[in-house]
């Protein structure tokens, strides 16, 4: 009895130790950028060396526009807006926003298309924070994407309100979470139901057009979500996406027409600037969050309804031009999203956000017709300046204020932050800034004072001064991108050290189990370490070392499948030599080959969609990819697979070992499988099948399955409390409990995984069966009472990892299947949707494998071989869970070491940090499941002890 309680306490202690280590390390590694509680004020600009505004109502510079309309089209890719001539191949989704192209390239129009570059991670929350604060995103904010806290640092919206601007907002309710008390009027709509393509967009349209005729706002923000949701559910190359873009085109055409109709002198929109922009892009499969070109490249369309008098110098022009089929030149420019907040602040004449490190973009700033005069600058007679010289002087002065503000922020940040920037970095930045200011004070201002005495133009002096400021601002942004995160190496070291200690604690724990229950990790006879143990160590070491390379992390699924195939070849060799179970060995190797292909599909971000089977190589069967056969296979095969699962479970519980409560628990699973088949049939794209099931209330089926699963888990708990395991019935009870707990979880996991779920479940059953059979072959030949074979546990762990990647997941936030969280529900509830998303993400890779591990411990009993006592089997199961936990903890520890080494790596936030988050979440879940298993599978009081084996 004491040994059992020791094992239960041990599993809980390991869980607590791992949680402590992870929390401590996370505090050191995922520290957010220090958010300073300082705000810019109108009077601050008097401390700068720049010209000040003569109009005291407008603080830092004279406003260039009176009203601003910002239309945010969430997840708009650059190729949604730019002409198709800019791309090698024209796609169906290109040129759909034709009104923007028409306005940008028509004669006399003051409109321009920009390629906007975002800073990863590219989640909507972080992009909105970056756009409004002018700062770089903080990685830890990804965790708040489903519940955004209000922005505490200075931002563009705060400055609007503080300076008397009235702001109206409609659309994505994330704005209300970030800015809860800033809007005069707001019409928020819930944003997280990715299955809903129209509610937010229709709400925006409903309020947008009446607002354009109203005078009670200065800045209007409308945030549309349809394209983002269409991408998540259907992908970019889909009809719903095309329809959304066409809807947006009509909407924008009407918006521009309304604004133009009131842009005459004295009109409501005489000096209004329209911005149509994306917060980030998306991949072809609708994902975003990472740092790939598709995800970080979005667009900004800017249009002024006043025409500027001339164009800016070519030195400031970032245009890239192409000739269309008619030989007409079409040009687009580029802008960093980092520059958005400060540029728009300059156009509206409000103080720049205190923590902004962007620069005022010259091309976007020049679109504001009000920037082409010097009415607001004191003491400078502009009568002798040309329009271009006048604008350059204005822009140089804005850059002067811009540079002073950034330098002020860097100085305060370094003084206030725990670590800040290094002294060498600060010295370099200071020198660049001093050089720019000296040129401004001694050269540019001097030329202005004596310009009547000089015959040459001031243009070279202005462009040279702009170069000085550009150099300073680019140096700051590059430095911030490389070193903005503060790492507390002491906390990271404590967390890493605790993880390492936890690994070494497991070894004496296994030794204690040996002393209690007489098992051995040694080979039969105790003469030395077994080949399987050495080979297992070799496999685990290879996988662990692969985490030190970003390339191998990107291909982690392939690495896992390769190592699993390597272990299966060893098993195949043993099977051939012993002339046993050759069919199982070959079947296992064939299954791994199939998983290897599905992992490839998963890496292309297609496996989690309903088009899973369409990714099969059609040339193998000689059938064209678009043939109806593939549609029928994609719809029918998953339904047949779930029916097969029901049949297998029915055959299993018909065995004499199942009875009573446990049998009824499994009958509930069979009912759930039938409901899944009906649900998929009703949702099918096959008209006959869908019509046949049309009258059934399929919308409630997912909820019924969740309810049945929850009821089954409660029955398992009740059955365990009243289960009195005798010595002879322990193994039978262990089998019944394992099958019951797996069957209770499986319907929920399958339906959340989509139509691939039943196929993956079959793969898990086949793989687990092969591992169990091959393990029983090894165990049956042992002369010892028990020889623990860690190779089987390694295979079990690798199979679980292969299933994680084969289901279309990967260790990045754009690898989460957000649509799964809304299967059966339309409204967003944070806790409920988080639980469903977690079950979908970790169901096949963690929940089922960990809870199913006892089947490996009782493999001999299942196949009528050696029949050891109850204590012996519990000991064996305990060691297996220890070994499984050890392998998982080893992988996470290496991940921790990896992110510690690569904390300054270019890919740290795009690759290493997401890998760390997924791994530690998987470790905590694994430890929690092992604790649950220690309670569920421990059985009743022990009645006998097995005599110690002679060594």
N, C-alpha and C positions, 0 to 999 in steps of 0.2 A: 504493500500500500504506500509506504514511504517513497519508493522509487517512482510510482506514478505521479504523486503530488510533486515530487522534485522535477519531473519532466514538464508538468504544467506550469510551475513557477518559472522554470528555465525559459520557456517560450515567451512568457510575458515579460520577463526581464530583458531578453534580447530585443523585443519590440520597443520597450522603453528606451534602451540604450541607443538603438538606431534612430528613433525619433529625436532624442536629445542631440545626437551627433549631426543629424541632418539640419535641425533648427539652428544649431550653433554655426555650422558651416555656411548655411544660407544667409545668416546675418552678416557674415563676413564677405560672402561672394556676391550675393544679389542685392547689395546695398543700392538704394536708389541714389541718383544724383542729388546732392544736397539742395533742397528747395529753400531759397532765401526768403524771409518774410518782409522783403522790401519792395516798394512800389515807386514807379516814376511819378513825378509831380511837375506841374507846369513851371514852377519856379526853378527847377533843377537846371534848366538849360542856361541860366545866367552864369553857371559855373564853368561852362564850356568856352573854348576859345573861338567859337563860331559866331556868325552873324545871328542876331536875335530878331524875332518877329516884331514888327511895329504894332501889330494888332494884338493887344494883350488878351483878347478873348480866345485867341488861337495860340497855344503855348509854344511849341517847339518850332513849327514852321507853318506857313500859310496853307490852309487846306486847298486842295486842287479840285476836289469833287464835293458836291453837297449831299448826294444820296448814293447808297451802295446796295446793289442787289446781288446776293451770293446764292447761287443755286448749286448745291452739292449733289452730284450724281454718284452715289457710293459705288466704289469698285469699277470706275470707268477706266478702261485700258486706253493707252495712247492711240492704238490703231482703231478704236471706236470713233475717234474725233479726227485724226489726221487723214489726209487723202491716201487712197490705196497706192498711189504712185510712189510713196515713201517706203513701200515694202516689196520684197521680192515676189511674193505671190498674193494675189487678191483673194480674200476670204469672204464668206457670205455675210459676215457681220460688219464689214468695212463699208464706209461711205453711207451709212444709214443716218447719221446726224448731218445731213446735207445742208441744213440751214446754217450751221456754224461755218462750214466750208464756204458757202456762198457769201456770207458776210465778211469772212476773213480775207477772201481773195477778190472781192469786187472793188472796182475803182471808186475812190473817194470814201471808202469805209474806214473808220478808225477802229478796226478790230484785228486781233492777232490770236493765233493758236500757239500755245506754249507746250512743250514737253516738260512736265513737272516731275522732278525726281524726289521721291520720299526716302526717309531714313528708316531702315528696318529696326524692329519688327513692324510689319504692316497690318496691325489690327486697327479697327476703326477708332477705338478709344485713344490709342497712342498717337494716331495721326491727327485727331482733332486737338489733342493737347499740344502736339508739336506745331500745328498750324496756328493756334491761338497764342501760344507763349513765345514762339520763335526760338525754342530750345530743342535739344535733342531728346529722343524718347528714352525712357527708363525701362529696362527689361522687366522688372518686377511688376509693372503695370499690366502685363498680359494677364496675370491672375485676377485682375479687377475688371476684365472685359465684360463680365456678366453682372457687374454691380459697381459702376464707376463712382468713385468718391469725388466730391467737389474739388475743383482745382484751387490749391491754396496759394500758388505763386502768381505774380503779376502776369497779366495776359491782355490780349487785344480787346476782348469783350468787357473786361473790367475797366479798361481805359475809356471805352466808349461811354459806359454808364457814368463814370466819374467826371467826364467832360460834357455831360449834358446831352449825349446822343441817345435817341430812342431806338431800341432794338426790338424787332419782331422776329419770332422763330416759329417754324412749323416743320413737322416731319419727325425724324428719328429722335426718340426721347432721351438718347444719350446726352444731348445738349442740356436738357433740364437737369440731369444728374451732375454734369460738370459745372453748370452755371445755374444753381437753383433759384437765385433771387436777382437775376440780371435783366430779364426780359419784360418789357412793357406789356406785350401780348405774346402768348405762346399757344400752340396747338400741337402738343406732342402725341405721338403714336408709338405703341410698343414695337420694338425693333428686332426681337430675337426669334420670332417665329419665321424661320427661313422658308417654310412651305407657303407662306402668304406673300404673294407677289404684288398685291394690289392695294391693300388697306392703307399703308403709309403713303403710297404715291397718290392714290385718289384723294386722301385727306389733304395732302399738299396742294394738289390742283384745286380742290374745293376752296381753300383759303387764299391761295396765291393770287389769282386774278382779281378778286375784289380788293385785295390789299394794294395792288398796283395803282388803283385809283384813289387811294386814301393818302392823307397828309400827316397821319399820326405816327410816322416812323422815319428814321434816318437811315437805318441799316436793316435790311430784310434778309433773313436766312431761311432757305427752304431745302431740306435734306431729303432726297429721294432714295429709296432702298431697293427698288424692284430689280435692278440689274445685279446687285450683289446677291440677292436671294435666288434669282434665276440661275446665276452661275453656280451657286452652292448645290442646287437641286438638279439642274439639267446640263450645266456646262456652257461654255461660250458658244460652241457650234450647235445651237439648238433653236427650234422655232420659238419657244418662249422668250429667249434672249433677243431674237430678231424683232419679235413683236414689241418687246419693251423698248428697244432702241427706236423703233418707228413711233411708238407713243411719245417718247421723249422729244423726238424731232418735231412732232406736231405741237407739243406743249411749248417748246422753245421758240418755234415760229410765231406762235401767238404772243408770247412774252415780249419778243423783240418788236412785234408790230404794235403792241400796246405802248411800249416805252418810246418808240419812234413817233407815235401819234401825239405824244405829249412833250416832245423834246424841242419844240419851237421856243424862241425867246420868250421868257416869262412863263413857260410851261412847267408843269409839275416835275418833269424829268429833263429839264434843260441841261442840267449838269449832273446826270446820273451815270454811274459806271456799273456795267453788268459783268459779273464773273460767273462763268459756268465751269465747275471744276470737279475733279475727283479727289477723294482722300487717299486712295491707293489704287493699284491695279489688281489683276487677278490672273491666275494661270488659265490654261485652256479648260481645265476641269473646275474652274470656279473657286479655287483655293487662294488664300492670301494669309499673310502673317510672317512669311520668310523674307529673304533678301534677294530673290532672283529678279532678273530684269523685268519679267512680266509683272511681278508684284510691286516693284518700286516705281515703275514708269506709269504715270497717269497724265492728265492734261489739265490745262487751264485755258479757257477761252475768255478773253477780255475784250469788251467793246465799250467805247465811249461814244456818246451821241453828239459830241462836238469834235470837229476835226482839228488836230494840232497844226500849227502853221508850217512846220517843216519836219524833216526826219532827223534822227539822232546820228552822230558820227559813226562811221563804219567800225571804228575801234570798239564801240560798245554794243555792236549788233552781233547777236549769236545765231542769226538766221541760217538755216539749212534749206536749200532750195532744190526742187526737182521740176522737170518739165512734164506736163501731162500729155495726153494723146493729141491734144490740139496745139501743142507747142507753147502753151502758156505757163509761165513760171509761177510755182506755188512754194511759199516759204513758211517755215515754222521756226520758232525760237525755243530756247530752253530756259528753265528756271529751277532753282532748288526750292523745295517746299519750306526749307529753313528760312528763306527770304520773304515768305508770304506775310507774316505778321508785321514786320517792320515796314515793308513796302506799302501795305494797305494803311498802316498808321500814318505814314508820311502823306499819303494821298488825302486822308481825312483830317490831317492837321492835329492829331492827338499825340501825347507823349508815347515814345516807344516802350514796350514792355521791358521792365528792368532786367530780366534774364535773357532777353533776346540776343542771339549771337549771329543773326542773319545780316545781310546787307540789302539796302534799297536797290531793287532790280531796276536798271536804267530803262529797259524797254517797256516794262509794265508801268513804271512811273511816268514815262513820257506819254502814255496814252491819255493821261489826265490833262485835258487842255489847260487847266488852271496852273499847271507847272511851268508854262511858257511865259511867265511874267515875274517881275521882281517887286511887285507892289508892296509885299510885306517885309522887305529887307531894309533895315535902317541905314541911312548915311551913304547909300550908294546910288549914284545917278546912272540909270541904265539907258539914257537917251541916245548915247553914242554906241550902244551895243547892238549887234545884229540879233535876230531872233534866236539863232543857234547859240551865240555867245551868252545871251541872256539866260537861256535854259541851262547851259553848262554851268554858269555861275550859280544858278539856283540848285542844280544837282550837286555841285561840289559842296555847297553849304549844307545840304541835307546829309551828304556823306560825312562831312565833318562832325555833325551832330551824332550821326550813326556810329562813327568810330569812337567818339568820346564816350557814348553810352556803353558800348561794348567793353572799352578799356575800364570804365568804372565798374562794370559788373565783374570782370575778371579779377580786378584788385580786391573787391569786397568778397568775392567767392573764395579766393585764396586765403584771405585773412579770417573768414568765418568758418570755412570747411575744416574738417578734421585733418585731411591730407592736402587737398588742393592740388595745384600744379607744382612741378619741381622748380627750384630756383633758377635752373638753366633755362627752362621753358619760359618762365616769367621774364627773365632778363632779355631773352630773344624777342619776345612780344613787345616789351617796353622799348627796346631799341628801334624796332620797326615803327612803332607808334610815334616815338620822338622824331624820327626822321621825317615822317609824314607831316607832323605838326610844324617842324622847323621849315620845311618847304612851304607850308601854308602861310606861316607868319612872315618869313623873310623873302619869299619869292612871289607867290601868287598874290598876296595882299599888296605887295610893293608894286607889282605890275598894274594892279587895279588903280592904285593911287596915282600913278604917273602914266596912265594909258594915253592921255592926250598928247604926251610928249613922245610917244612911240608910234612908229608907222606900221609895225607889223601886227598881225592879229593876235588875239589872246587865246585862240583855240589850242595851240601846242601847250601853253602853260596850264590850261584847264585839264586837258587830257593827261598831262604828266602828273598833276595833282590827284586826279582820279586813280591813276595807276598806283600811287603811293597808298591811298586808302584801300584800294582793292587788295593790295599785297598784305596789308595789316589784317583786314577782315578775313581773307582766305587763310592766313596763318592761324588765326584764332579758331576758325571752324575746323580746320584739319587737326589742330591740337586737341580740341574738345572731342572730336570723333574718336581719336585714339586713346584719350585718357580721362574721359569725363567720369567714368565709374570709379568709385573709391573702394578699394579692396582692403579689408581689415585682415591682414595676414595672421594676426594672433588668433582671431576667432576661427579663421579657416584652418589653422594648424591644430587647434583644439578639436574641431569637428573631424578632421582627417585622422588625428591620433585616436580619437574614440572609435572611429570605424575600424581602424587597424586592430585595436585592442579587442573589439567584438569578434573579429575573425579568429584571433588566437584563443579566445575564451571557448570557442566551439570545440576545439581539439581536446582539451581536458574534459569537456562535457561528454564527448563521445567515449572517451576512455572510462569515465565514470559509469556510463551505461554498460560498457563491457564488464566492469567489475560487478555491477548489479545483476546482470542477466547473462553473463558468460558468452558474449559474442566477440568476434575478432575481425579486424580489418586485414589480418594477415592471411596469406595463402594457406590452403589446407595443410595441417601439420605444423603451422606457425613458424616455418623456417625462414620466412622473409616477406617482403612486400610483394603483393600479387601484381601480375602484368596488367590487370584491369585497372588497378589503382594508379599505376605509373602512367598508363595510357590516358586515363581520365584527367590526371594532373596536366599532361601534355596538351590535351584538347582545351581545357579551361584556360591554361596559360596563353595559348595561341589566341583564343577569343579575347582575353583580357588585353593582350598587347595590341590587338587591332584597334582598340579604342584610342590609342595614342596618335592615330592618323585621321585627319578629317576625311580623307578619301575613303578609308575603310568604314568610318561611321556612316557615310552616305550610302555605302553598300553593305550595311550591317546585316540585312536580310540574306543577302547572297553568302556572306561569310558564315552565318548560322547554318544555312542549308548545306554548304560545302562541308563544314565540320560534322554535321549530322550524317551526311553521306559517307564521310570517312569512317565514322563509328559503325555504320551499317555494313560497310565492306568488311570490317573486322568480324562482325557477327556472321556475315555470309561465309567468310573463310572458316570460322568455327563450325558453322552448320554443315559445310561440305565435308570437313574432316570427320565430324561425328556422324554424318549421314542422318541428320535429324532436322526437321523443320525447315527444309530447304524452301518450301513454298512461302512460309512466313518471311524468311530472309529476303527472297527475291521480291515479294510484294512490298516489303518495307522500302527497299531501294527504289522500286518503281514509284511508290507514293512520294518519296523525297524528290524524284525527278519532276513529278507533276507540281509539287509545291514550289520547286525552283522556278518553274514557268510562271506560276501565279504570283510569286514574289516579284518577278520582272514586271508583270502587269500592275501589281500594287505600287511599285515604284513609279510607274507612269501615271499614277493617280486615277486609275480606271476601275480597279477591282471592287471598289465600294459602291459602284453604280449598278443600275439594273442592266447595264450592257456588259456585265461581267463575262458572259459566255461569248459575246461578240468579239472579244479580244483574242479568241482562239485562232490559231493560224489556219485560215480557211483553205489555204493551198494544200493542206494535208488531206482534205476530203474532196478537193477539187470543186468547192462551192464558193461562189462569189460572196464577198463580205456583205453585200446588201441583199442577199437572197432571203426570202421569207423563212427558209429553214432555220436560220440563226435566230430569228424572232421567236419562232415556235420553241426552239431549244431553250432559249433564255427564259421563257415563261413556263414551259412544261417540266423541264428537268428539275428545277428546285422543288416544285410541287411533288413530283414523284419521289424525290429524295426525302422530303419530310414524311411522306407516307411510308417509305422504307424504314425511317427511324421509328415510327409508331409500331410497325410490324416487328422490328428487332426488339423493342422494349416489351411488346406483348409476349414474344417468345421467351424473353428473359424472365419475366415475372411468373410465367407458367411453370417454372422450375419448382421443385418441392421445397427449396430453401426459402422461398418467399411466401409470406402469409400474414394474416392480420392487418394491422394498421399500415405496414410498409407496402403491402400490395395495393391498397387503396390510394396511397400517395402516388404510386406510379400510374395508376389508372387516370388520375387527374392530369398527368403529363400527356398521356395518349389523347385525352380530350383536347388539350391545348394544341397538340400537333395537328389534329383535325381542324381546329379553328384557324390555325396558321394557313393550312392548305386552302380553306375557304376564303380567307382574307386575301391571299395572293391571287387566287383565281378571280375574285371580284375586281381586284386592281389590275388585272391582266390587260395587255394591249391586244389580245386575241378576242375579236368581237363576240364569237360564239360563246366562249367561256365566260366573258364578262356579262353577257346578256343572260346566261343561265343563272348566274348568282346575283342578278341585279336587285332583286327584291329583298335580299337579306340585309340586315342592319350591320354591315361590315365595319362601320365607323367606330363601333364600341368594342370590336374584337380585341384590339391591343390591350385595352383596359381590363377586359375579362381575363386575358392571359396573365397580366400583371397581378390581378387579384388572386387567380388560382395559384400562381407561383408563391405569393406571399402566404396564402393559406397552407400550402404544402410545407413551407419552411417552418411555420408554426407547429404543424403536425409532427414534423421531424423532431422539433425541440420537445414536444410533449412525449413522443415515443421514446426519446432518449431518457427522459426523466423517469419513466416507468419501466425501462428496459432492465431486466435482471439477467446479465450475462453469466451463464454457467461456464465452467471450464471447457466443456465440449462444444458449447454453442457460440463461443466468442467469435470464431472465424466466420460462422454463418451470419451472425449479427453484424460483423464488420462489413461483409459483402452487401447485406440488405441496406445498411445505413449509407454506404457509399453510393450505391445505385440510386437510392431515394434522394439523396442530396444533389446528385448530378442531374437527375431527371427533374427536380424541382427548379433548378436554375436554367436548364437548357432552353425551354421555350422562350423565355424572356430574352436570352442572349441571341437566339436564332432570329426572332422577329426584329430585334433592334439592328442586327447585322444586315438586314435586307435579304434579297433572294439568294445571295451567296451563302447565307447562314446555314442552311440545311446541308449544303455541300461541304462546308468547312467542318460541320459537326460529324459528318461521315468520315472525313479525313482524320479527325481527332480519334474517332472510335477505331478506325483501321490501324492508325499509327500506334495507339495505345495497346491494342490487341497484339500487334506484332512484337512490341517491346516486352509485354508480359509473357508471351509465349517463348520468346528467345531467352528471356531471363529464367524461366522455369527450366529450360534446357540446361543452362549453366548450373543452376542450383541443384538439379537432380543428380548431377554427376559428382557432387562434392561428398567427400568422406567425412567432413566435419558435420557437427550438428547444424551449424549455420555458417555460411561464408557470405559476408556482405559484399555485393558487387556494385561499386559506385558507377560503373559504366552505364548501367541501366538508368540511373538517376540523371546522369549527364544527357543521355538521349531524351529522357522525358523533358528536361529543361530546354534543350535545343529545339525539340518539336514544338514546345509552347512558343518559343521565340519565332519560329518559322510561321506559325499560324498568325502571330501578331502582324507580321509584314504581309503575309498572303492575303489578309482581309483588307488590305489597302491602307493600313495605318503605317505611320513612321514617326520617328521622334522629333516632331516639329508641330507647332500649333496649327499649321495649315493641314496637318495630317488628322486632325480631329474631324469626325463626321457629325457636324452640328445638326444635320437633319434628323439623325437618330433620336435626338433628345425630344423631338416633337411627334414621334410616332404614337398616335392615339390621343394627342393633345394639341390644341391650337393656341391656348393662352400660355404665357410664360410665367412659371413659378420657379424661382432660382434653385431651391433645394431639390425639387422634383426633377427638373431638367438636368441638373448637375449629376444626380444619381444615375439617371438613364444614360447620360453621355459617358459616365465612368464605366457602367456595365458594358456598354457597347465597345469601349476602348480596350478594356482589360478582361472581357468575358472569356474569350477563347485562349488567351495567352496567360492568364493568371488564375481566374476563379475556378474554371473547370479542371485544369491540370493539377492545381494544388489540392483541391478537394478529392480528386480522383486517384491520388497517389496510393491509397491503401490497396487498390486492386493489384499493384505491383508487389505489395507485401504478402498477399495471400494467393499469389499465383500458383503455388504448389497445391493448395487446397482446392482452387478452382478447377484444376486439371487432374485431381485425384492422385497427387503424388504425396511427398512427405507430409505428415500431419503432426506438427509440433504443438506444444502447449500454448496456453493463452499468454503467459508472461513472455514467452519467446517471441510470439508474433507482435506483441506490443513493443517489445524491445526493438525488433526489426523495423517496425513502422516508425518508431522514434528516431532511429538512426537514419532512416531514409529522409525524414523531414529535416533532420539536422543537416544532412548532406545537401538537400535541395536548397535550404536556407543559406548554407555556406556558399554554394555556387552563386546564388543570386546576390548575396552580400559582397562576394569577391568582385563581381562585375561592377556593382555600384561603387565600391571602394576605388577600383581602377578609374571609373568615370570621375570620381572626386579628384583623384590624383591628376587626371587628364585636364580638367578645367582649371586646376590650380596652376599647372605648368603653362597652359595656353590662355591664361586670363587676359593677356595682351594680344592675343592672336586676332587677326582680321576677322575670322569666322566665329569669334567667341559668342556673340549674341545671335548670330544666324544659325549656328550649328551646335556648338559645345554646350551652351547654356540650356537650350531646349532638350538636348539629350540628357543632361543632368536632371532636369525637372521630371521628365518621364521616368527615368530610372529610379529616382528616389521615391516617386509615387508608387511605382511597381514594387519596390522593396517593402515599403510600409504596408501595402496591401497584402503582399506575400506573408509577411510576419503576422499580420492580423488573421489571415486565413489559417496559418499554422496554429495560432493560439486557439482559434475556433475548432480546428481539427483535433487538437489535444484534449479539448473538452468532449467533443462529439464521439471520438473513436477510442476513448480511454477505457470504456467498459466499466463494469462493476468491480467489487473488491476481488482481489486476487486470492486464489486458493492454494497455489503450489509454486514452488521455485524449482527451476531447472538446475541440476547440479552443474558445477563449473567444469568447463572443458579443460582438459589437460593441455598445456602448451608445451 
